[in-house]
Structure formats: C-alpha cells, structure tokens
Amino acid sequence: MAVDKMPQSGAKKTMSDGVEILWFNIDDVIYGIEIEYINEIIGIDKTTVIPNIPDYIKGVINIRGKVVPVISIRKRFGVEEVPYDDRTCIIVLEFDGGLQQVGVIVDRVQEVVVVDHDLITQTPQYQNVNANRYIKNIIENGTDEAKLLLDCEKLIWE
C-alpha cells in the first residue's frame, strides 16, 4: 500500500518518500492538512465571541497567554453545524514561523500519514468540479475513496 502510517522509532522513512499529512473528518468527508502547518491539537475550549466578525469565526481562545482566533471549518465550507462531542477538537495551525496561529474546529482527527508524491494529484480545473477553492490537491490511495488536501493559506486568509 502506498499510504503508510507515520514511521515508528527505528523506521527509516524520509520526507523524500512523501508528504506528512494529518487526516481529519468533517461529516463523512476526509480532509488533510500538511503537518508543517500544525502546532498542536487541543480539545474544544470556551471561545470568547467577538462582535461583527464573519460567522465562520467562532471567536478567540487563550493558548498559554496567546490569543488565537478559532474558525469552524463546517461554517467555512457551508456545511450545517452539529453539536460538539468528545471527538471534536481544534487543530492549531501556525503561519509565518509561528508568529501567527489560528485554530480550526474539526469533527475528529484520524491519523498522521506519509503520502507518496505520486498519489497527490492536482484538482480538476473545471469550474463546477473544483468550486471549493480551499482544496489544494486530491489524494488517491488505490481505493474508491479520494481524500482532499486543504490549502491552509487560502482556508485562513481568503
């Protein structure tokens, strides 16, 4: 199989073998974020709501003295929100060498994998097929199920 779990200690696997991706779910759809963007994964925390901001921004949380905005990926994608459960969590992303952090709420985190470069394909350029501008690539792993790699820069800043 071309998609492997993260190597255990002693395993010899280099980044030239592929790209490290954290898989997570929103409903039954599997999305991925490149591990280079991820600072940490935390449980849902009480957010402070800020007035007059877009509805996909849930508010801000305090992480070790740093104020971090939190985004609902469900709202960002126009998917109906559901109540949080014990698997709902926040993936804290880092930008600009850690100077900026943003949390994204996901339904559940799955695992970190190393995906071979040859399984990463470009998204179709047809307007109706790739209407979601936040999708960077499609990952095919030899099954009927394609996974979607998010473009973190666009997801957060556009």
VOKE-599011 format. One record per residue: residue number from 1; residue in one letter; x, y negated, z negated of N, C-alpha, C in turn. Coordinates in steps of 0.001 Angstrom, whole numbers, plus 500000, padded with zeros to 6 digits. Layout:
+-----+------+--------+--------+--------+--------+--------+--------+--------+--------+--------+
| seq | type |    n.u |    n.v |    n.w |   ca.u |   ca.v |   ca.w |    c.u |    c.v |    c.w |
+-----+------+--------+--------+--------+--------+--------+--------+--------+--------+--------+
| NUM |    A |      X |      Y |      Z |      X |      Y |      Z |      X |      Y |      Z |
...
+-----+------+--------+--------+--------+--------+--------+--------+--------+--------+--------+
***
This chain:
+-----+------+--------+--------+--------+--------+--------+--------+--------+--------+--------+
| seq | type |    n.u |    n.v |    n.w |   ca.u |   ca.v |   ca.w |    c.u |    c.v |    c.w |
+-----+------+--------+--------+--------+--------+--------+--------+--------+--------+--------+
|   1 |    M | 500853 | 501179 | 500000 | 500000 | 500000 | 500000 | 500889 | 498771 | 500000 |
|   2 |    A | 500519 | 497763 | 500753 | 501373 | 496597 | 500913 | 501216 | 495562 | 499807 |
|   3 |    V | 500130 | 495623 | 499032 | 499945 | 494682 | 497933 | 500311 | 495405 | 496646 |
|   4 |    D | 501311 | 494899 | 495936 | 501809 | 495542 | 494728 | 501506 | 494695 | 493514 |
|   5 |    K | 501399 | 495366 | 492368 | 501311 | 494635 | 491113 | 502662 | 494007 | 490841 |
|   6 |    M | 502675 | 493036 | 489941 | 503936 | 492413 | 489552 | 504899 | 493495 | 489107 |
|   7 |    P | 506172 | 493382 | 489505 | 507136 | 494397 | 489108 | 507336 | 494407 | 487604 |
|   8 |    Q | 507449 | 495601 | 487050 | 507751 | 495754 | 485637 | 509241 | 495532 | 485442 |
|   9 |    S | 509668 | 495378 | 484198 | 511089 | 495177 | 483956 | 511861 | 496348 | 484529 |
|  10 |    G | 512969 | 496045 | 485144 | 513789 | 497066 | 485770 | 513465 | 497259 | 487240 |
|  11 |    A | 512284 | 496823 | 487696 | 511932 | 496968 | 489101 | 512668 | 495918 | 489911 |
|  12 |    K | 513062 | 496295 | 491100 | 513783 | 495376 | 491972 | 512852 | 494883 | 493064 |
|  13 |    K | 512303 | 493706 | 492891 | 511433 | 493102 | 493896 | 511751 | 491619 | 493933 |
|  14 |    T | 512025 | 491097 | 495096 | 512388 | 489692 | 495206 | 511272 | 488936 | 495903 |
|  15 |    M | 511305 | 487619 | 495797 | 510284 | 486801 | 496432 | 510371 | 486885 | 497949 |
|  16 |    S | 511518 | 487344 | 498484 | 511594 | 487524 | 499930 | 510661 | 488653 | 500367 |
|  17 |    D | 510247 | 489507 | 499405 | 509306 | 490583 | 499704 | 507887 | 490051 | 499862 |
|  18 |    G | 507596 | 488877 | 499323 | 506240 | 488365 | 499406 | 506041 | 487131 | 498563 |
|  19 |    V | 504773 | 486809 | 498347 | 504368 | 485630 | 497602 | 503615 | 486091 | 496357 |
|  20 |    E | 503967 | 485539 | 495185 | 503260 | 485867 | 493952 | 501952 | 485092 | 493901 |
|  21 |    I | 500866 | 485820 | 493686 | 499535 | 485221 | 493679 | 498747 | 485739 | 492474 |
|  22 |    L | 498045 | 484825 | 491800 | 497118 | 485189 | 490739 | 495729 | 485277 | 491366 |
|  23 |    W | 495100 | 486452 | 491253 | 493747 | 486643 | 491767 | 492733 | 486349 | 490672 |
|  24 |    F | 491626 | 485718 | 491062 | 490527 | 485456 | 490131 | 489215 | 485503 | 490892 |
|  25 |    N | 488119 | 485570 | 490148 | 486797 | 485650 | 490759 | 485982 | 484400 | 490513 |
|  26 |    I | 485177 | 484073 | 491520 | 484031 | 483185 | 491412 | 482901 | 483997 | 492031 |
|  27 |    D | 481935 | 484394 | 491227 | 480933 | 485388 | 491635 | 481673 | 486645 | 492080 |
|  28 |    D | 481317 | 487169 | 493240 | 481961 | 488388 | 493736 | 483092 | 488098 | 494715 |
|  29 |    V | 483420 | 486837 | 494918 | 484475 | 486459 | 495849 | 485812 | 486392 | 495100 |
|  30 |    I | 486845 | 486959 | 495704 | 488176 | 486947 | 495099 | 488998 | 485842 | 495752 |
|  31 |    Y | 489528 | 484965 | 494911 | 490383 | 483873 | 495346 | 491766 | 484050 | 494724 |
|  32 |    G | 492731 | 483393 | 495320 | 494074 | 483443 | 494772 | 494699 | 482069 | 494705 |
|  33 |    I | 495621 | 481933 | 493754 | 496422 | 480720 | 493606 | 497875 | 481166 | 493520 |
|  34 |    E | 498734 | 480509 | 494276 | 500163 | 480827 | 494207 | 500672 | 480557 | 492800 |
|  35 |    I | 501438 | 481477 | 492269 | 501888 | 481427 | 490886 | 502726 | 480185 | 490594 |
|  36 |    E | 503355 | 479619 | 491604 | 504194 | 478435 | 491399 | 503404 | 477248 | 490847 |
|  37 |    Y | 502086 | 477233 | 491053 | 501252 | 476134 | 490557 | 500769 | 476351 | 489126 |
|  38 |    I | 500859 | 477573 | 488623 | 500211 | 477915 | 487361 | 501133 | 477683 | 486175 |
|  39 |    N | 500632 | 476923 | 485209 | 501350 | 476685 | 483966 | 500935 | 477699 | 482914 |
|  40 |    E | 499612 | 477873 | 482743 | 499106 | 478810 | 481752 | 497638 | 479078 | 482014 |
|  41 |    I | 497126 | 480095 | 481316 | 495709 | 480431 | 481369 | 495202 | 480378 | 479938 |
|  42 |    I | 494117 | 479617 | 479741 | 493581 | 479463 | 478384 | 492084 | 479757 | 478390 |
|  43 |    G | 491547 | 479992 | 477216 | 490107 | 480183 | 477079 | 489377 | 478867 | 477270 |
|  44 |    I | 488083 | 478981 | 477473 | 487257 | 477778 | 477616 | 487340 | 476972 | 476330 |
|  45 |    D | 487585 | 475688 | 476483 | 487709 | 474789 | 475346 | 486657 | 473701 | 475487 |
|  46 |    K | 486330 | 473078 | 474395 | 485370 | 471966 | 474420 | 485969 | 470822 | 475230 |
|  47 |    T | 485221 | 470360 | 476205 | 485683 | 469251 | 477028 | 485037 | 467952 | 476561 |
|  48 |    T | 485773 | 466884 | 476713 | 485245 | 465551 | 476459 | 484735 | 465014 | 477786 |
|  49 |    V | 483463 | 464740 | 477851 | 482851 | 464263 | 479086 | 483220 | 462803 | 479298 |
|  50 |    I | 483543 | 462472 | 480530 | 483884 | 461100 | 480909 | 482757 | 460591 | 481814 |
|  51 |    P | 482181 | 459443 | 481516 | 481087 | 458943 | 482362 | 481584 | 458493 | 483738 |
|  52 |    N | 480660 | 458557 | 484688 | 480881 | 458043 | 486049 | 482038 | 458702 | 486778 |
|  53 |    I | 482145 | 460028 | 486671 | 483128 | 460778 | 487448 | 482375 | 461795 | 488297 |
|  54 |    P | 483001 | 462339 | 489335 | 482300 | 463343 | 490155 | 481808 | 464510 | 489299 |
|  55 |    D | 480675 | 465112 | 489702 | 480063 | 466158 | 488877 | 480891 | 467433 | 488775 |
|  56 |    Y | 481834 | 467661 | 489687 | 482673 | 468867 | 489598 | 483774 | 468724 | 488541 |
|  57 |    I | 484007 | 467513 | 488057 | 484962 | 467308 | 486963 | 484176 | 467415 | 485663 |
|  58 |    K | 484480 | 468457 | 484885 | 483719 | 468734 | 483668 | 484101 | 467812 | 482521 |
|  59 |    G | 485261 | 467194 | 482596 | 485748 | 466319 | 481541 | 487235 | 466527 | 481348 |
|  60 |    V | 487702 | 466263 | 480135 | 489124 | 466440 | 479826 | 489262 | 467275 | 478555 |
|  61 |    I | 490399 | 467957 | 478444 | 490731 | 468691 | 477222 | 492120 | 468256 | 476780 |
|  62 |    N | 492420 | 468540 | 475528 | 493727 | 468216 | 474971 | 494525 | 469514 | 474864 |
|  63 |    I | 495647 | 469555 | 475585 | 496543 | 470712 | 475514 | 497869 | 470228 | 474948 |
|  64 |    R | 498112 | 470569 | 473677 | 499348 | 470186 | 472991 | 499661 | 468695 | 473165 |
|  65 |    G | 498647 | 467867 | 472940 | 498836 | 466427 | 472963 | 498755 | 465790 | 474342 |
|  66 |    K | 498514 | 466584 | 475377 | 498408 | 466051 | 476731 | 496955 | 466160 | 477196 |
|  67 |    V | 496411 | 465055 | 477692 | 495039 | 465026 | 478193 | 495029 | 465605 | 479607 |
|  68 |    V | 494219 | 466661 | 479794 | 494187 | 467381 | 481063 | 492750 | 467399 | 481595 |
|  69 |    P | 492530 | 466879 | 482815 | 491191 | 466972 | 483407 | 490868 | 468424 | 483753 |
|  70 |    V | 489576 | 468761 | 483689 | 489125 | 470122 | 483974 | 488077 | 470073 | 485078 |
|  71 |    I | 488277 | 470925 | 486087 | 487408 | 470978 | 487261 | 486669 | 472310 | 487288 |
|  72 |    S | 485396 | 472283 | 487633 | 484630 | 473501 | 487862 | 484778 | 473884 | 489327 |
|  73 |    I | 485420 | 475028 | 489587 | 485544 | 475474 | 490977 | 484163 | 475789 | 491546 |
|  74 |    R | 483272 | 476307 | 490719 | 481907 | 476575 | 491186 | 481272 | 475300 | 491740 |
|  75 |    K | 481332 | 474219 | 490976 | 480754 | 472937 | 491421 | 481487 | 472414 | 492652 |
|  76 |    R | 482805 | 472541 | 492658 | 483618 | 472049 | 493778 | 483225 | 472746 | 495072 |
|  77 |    F | 482890 | 474044 | 494967 | 482505 | 474826 | 496141 | 481005 | 474777 | 496424 |
|  78 |    G | 480234 | 474101 | 495556 | 478794 | 474036 | 495756 | 478083 | 475328 | 495385 |
|  79 |    V | 478695 | 476113 | 494469 | 478113 | 477361 | 494000 | 477385 | 477081 | 492684 |
|  80 |    E | 476231 | 477703 | 492508 | 475456 | 477490 | 491293 | 476281 | 477848 | 490059 |
|  81 |    E | 476205 | 476999 | 489046 | 476933 | 477271 | 487805 | 476173 | 478301 | 486983 |
|  82 |    V | 476916 | 479077 | 486225 | 476343 | 480090 | 485341 | 476907 | 479854 | 483946 |
|  83 |    P | 476227 | 480373 | 482928 | 476768 | 480206 | 481572 | 478139 | 480874 | 481454 |
|  84 |    Y | 478999 | 480285 | 480651 | 480313 | 480862 | 480416 | 480168 | 482130 | 479593 |
|  85 |    D | 481075 | 483087 | 479816 | 481103 | 484283 | 478995 | 482517 | 484476 | 478453 |
|  86 |    D | 482767 | 485622 | 477859 | 484076 | 485841 | 477227 | 485209 | 486020 | 478229 |
|  87 |    R | 484898 | 486141 | 479521 | 485941 | 486273 | 480542 | 486190 | 484962 | 481296 |
|  88 |    T | 485313 | 483986 | 481100 | 485500 | 482674 | 481731 | 486737 | 482022 | 481127 |
|  89 |    C | 487567 | 481429 | 481977 | 488780 | 480802 | 481452 | 489192 | 479616 | 482313 |
|  90 |    I | 490210 | 478932 | 481833 | 490765 | 477773 | 482532 | 492179 | 478115 | 482964 |
|  91 |    I | 492437 | 477971 | 484254 | 493795 | 478109 | 484781 | 494360 | 476693 | 484840 |
|  92 |    V | 495445 | 476464 | 484109 | 496059 | 475132 | 484078 | 497118 | 475084 | 485179 |
|  93 |    L | 496893 | 474189 | 486137 | 497804 | 474021 | 487266 | 498742 | 472855 | 487004 |
|  94 |    E | 499950 | 472955 | 487544 | 500943 | 471882 | 487419 | 501317 | 471351 | 488790 |
|  95 |    F | 501512 | 470046 | 488840 | 501935 | 469370 | 490059 | 503064 | 468410 | 489710 |
|  96 |    D | 503820 | 468017 | 490703 | 504908 | 467043 | 490515 | 505873 | 467470 | 489411 |
|  97 |    G | 506295 | 468727 | 489452 | 507266 | 469206 | 488479 | 506757 | 469206 | 487053 |
|  98 |    G | 505447 | 469358 | 486886 | 504868 | 469406 | 485549 | 504388 | 468062 | 485030 |
|  99 |    L | 504589 | 466996 | 485805 | 504151 | 465672 | 485369 | 502631 | 465544 | 485342 |
| 100 |    Q | 501960 | 466282 | 486222 | 500502 | 466234 | 486264 | 499961 | 467643 | 486075 |
| 101 |    Q | 498929 | 467755 | 485251 | 498266 | 469032 | 485028 | 496775 | 468867 | 485232 |
| 102 |    V | 496159 | 469917 | 485773 | 494720 | 469950 | 485977 | 494260 | 471369 | 485666 |
| 103 |    G | 493156 | 471493 | 484922 | 492588 | 472804 | 484636 | 491456 | 473113 | 485588 |
| 104 |    V | 491367 | 474376 | 486007 | 490260 | 474809 | 486852 | 489544 | 475963 | 486144 |
| 105 |    I | 488227 | 475863 | 486067 | 487426 | 476886 | 485398 | 487096 | 477981 | 486407 |
| 106 |    V | 487402 | 479232 | 486024 | 487114 | 480385 | 486877 | 486302 | 481404 | 486082 |
| 107 |    D | 485590 | 482270 | 486793 | 484749 | 483273 | 486133 | 485587 | 484311 | 485397 |
| 108 |    R | 486636 | 484817 | 486060 | 487512 | 485796 | 485419 | 488806 | 485911 | 486203 |
| 109 |    V | 489863 | 486127 | 485474 | 491184 | 486323 | 486067 | 491382 | 487825 | 486252 |
| 110 |    Q | 491987 | 488208 | 487363 | 492229 | 489620 | 487620 | 493667 | 490018 | 487298 |
| 111 |    E | 494592 | 489670 | 488196 | 495978 | 490084 | 488032 | 496887 | 489232 | 488906 |
| 112 |    V | 498173 | 489336 | 488643 | 499183 | 488708 | 489489 | 499768 | 489803 | 490377 |
| 113 |    V | 499859 | 489523 | 491667 | 500408 | 490488 | 492615 | 501451 | 489801 | 493494 |
| 114 |    V | 502289 | 490604 | 494105 | 503191 | 490110 | 495137 | 502609 | 490580 | 496463 |
| 115 |    V | 502258 | 489628 | 497319 | 501641 | 489929 | 498606 | 502694 | 489791 | 499692 |
| 116 |    D | 502832 | 490844 | 500496 | 503779 | 490812 | 501610 | 503413 | 489683 | 502576 |
| 117 |    H | 504432 | 489019 | 503104 | 504210 | 487889 | 504014 | 503371 | 488287 | 505231 |
| 118 |    D | 503542 | 489516 | 505721 | 502821 | 489911 | 506937 | 501329 | 490145 | 506712 |
| 119 |    L | 500874 | 490123 | 505470 | 499449 | 490258 | 505178 | 498749 | 488906 | 505040 |
| 120 |    I | 499524 | 487829 | 505083 | 498978 | 486479 | 504931 | 498716 | 485913 | 506319 |
| 121 |    T | 497447 | 485636 | 506607 | 497086 | 485106 | 507916 | 496524 | 483699 | 507781 |
| 122 |    Q | 496593 | 482962 | 508850 | 496029 | 481622 | 508878 | 494510 | 481729 | 508925 |
| 123 |    T | 493841 | 480718 | 508425 | 492382 | 480696 | 508501 | 491978 | 480378 | 509935 |
| 124 |    P | 490848 | 480924 | 510376 | 490383 | 480604 | 511726 | 490140 | 479105 | 511857 |
| 125 |    Q | 490404 | 478578 | 513015 | 490255 | 477142 | 513231 | 488877 | 476752 | 513747 |
| 126 |    Y | 487974 | 477723 | 513850 | 486624 | 477416 | 514283 | 485912 | 476651 | 513178 |
| 127 |    Q | 485280 | 475570 | 513541 | 484665 | 474682 | 512551 | 483700 | 475413 | 511624 |
| 128 |    N | 482858 | 476282 | 512158 | 481860 | 476949 | 511328 | 482438 | 478077 | 510494 |
| 129 |    V | 483575 | 478627 | 510888 | 484174 | 479740 | 510150 | 484959 | 479239 | 508953 |
| 130 |    N | 485734 | 478176 | 509135 | 486549 | 477657 | 508034 | 486039 | 476291 | 507606 |
| 131 |    A | 484778 | 476229 | 507229 | 484194 | 474967 | 506785 | 484743 | 474566 | 505419 |
| 132 |    N | 485278 | 475525 | 504671 | 485819 | 475227 | 503346 | 487280 | 474814 | 503498 |
| 133 |    R | 487540 | 473546 | 503409 | 488894 | 473035 | 503623 | 489860 | 473402 | 502506 |
| 134 |    Y | 489353 | 473981 | 501431 | 490204 | 474349 | 500307 | 490862 | 475711 | 500485 |
| 135 |    I | 490520 | 476436 | 501543 | 491114 | 477744 | 501804 | 492359 | 477543 | 502660 |
| 136 |    K | 493487 | 478012 | 502144 | 494776 | 477861 | 502824 | 495067 | 479035 | 503743 |
| 137 |    N | 494869 | 480250 | 503244 | 495145 | 481462 | 504009 | 494153 | 482549 | 503643 |
| 138 |    I | 494110 | 483572 | 504475 | 493334 | 484773 | 504205 | 494326 | 485913 | 504015 |
| 139 |    I | 494101 | 486720 | 502989 | 494977 | 487848 | 502702 | 494208 | 489118 | 503044 |
| 140 |    E | 494776 | 489932 | 503912 | 494165 | 491213 | 504260 | 495052 | 492310 | 503713 |
| 141 |    N | 494443 | 493253 | 502987 | 495254 | 494281 | 502361 | 494923 | 495683 | 502845 |
| 142 |    G | 494399 | 495794 | 504046 | 494113 | 497107 | 504601 | 492763 | 497660 | 504199 |
| 143 |    T | 492018 | 496922 | 503391 | 490659 | 497342 | 503031 | 489686 | 496457 | 503795 |
| 144 |    D | 488426 | 496661 | 503569 | 487411 | 495831 | 504227 | 487298 | 494463 | 503573 |
| 145 |    E | 487958 | 494288 | 502440 | 487809 | 493070 | 501651 | 488966 | 492106 | 501892 |
| 146 |    A | 488652 | 490936 | 502392 | 489664 | 489888 | 502542 | 489630 | 489027 | 501287 |
| 147 |    K | 490795 | 488515 | 500909 | 490889 | 487628 | 499754 | 491317 | 486252 | 500262 |
| 148 |    L | 490907 | 485220 | 499552 | 491114 | 483855 | 500011 | 492137 | 483144 | 499129 |
| 149 |    L | 493185 | 482632 | 499749 | 494216 | 481887 | 499041 | 493861 | 480404 | 499101 |
| 150 |    L | 493755 | 479788 | 497927 | 493362 | 478381 | 497857 | 494531 | 477453 | 498138 |
| 151 |    D | 494218 | 476309 | 498705 | 495178 | 475236 | 498891 | 495027 | 474318 | 497670 |
| 152 |    C | 495894 | 474498 | 496689 | 495745 | 473775 | 495407 | 495811 | 472263 | 495583 |
| 153 |    E | 496655 | 471803 | 496468 | 496772 | 470352 | 496681 | 495439 | 469773 | 497142 |
| 154 |    K | 494811 | 470410 | 498125 | 493522 | 469917 | 498636 | 492414 | 470098 | 497593 |
| 155 |    L | 492422 | 471228 | 496905 | 491398 | 471511 | 495903 | 491353 | 470417 | 494836 |
| 156 |    I | 492508 | 469962 | 494416 | 492574 | 468992 | 493332 | 492522 | 467552 | 493817 |
| 157 |    W | 493230 | 467233 | 494863 | 493441 | 465827 | 495225 | 492555 | 465305 | 496345 |
| 158 |    E | 491819 | 466154 | 497058 | 490958 | 465638 | 498147 | 489504 | 465648 | 497765 |
+-----+------+--------+--------+--------+--------+--------+--------+--------+--------+--------+
***
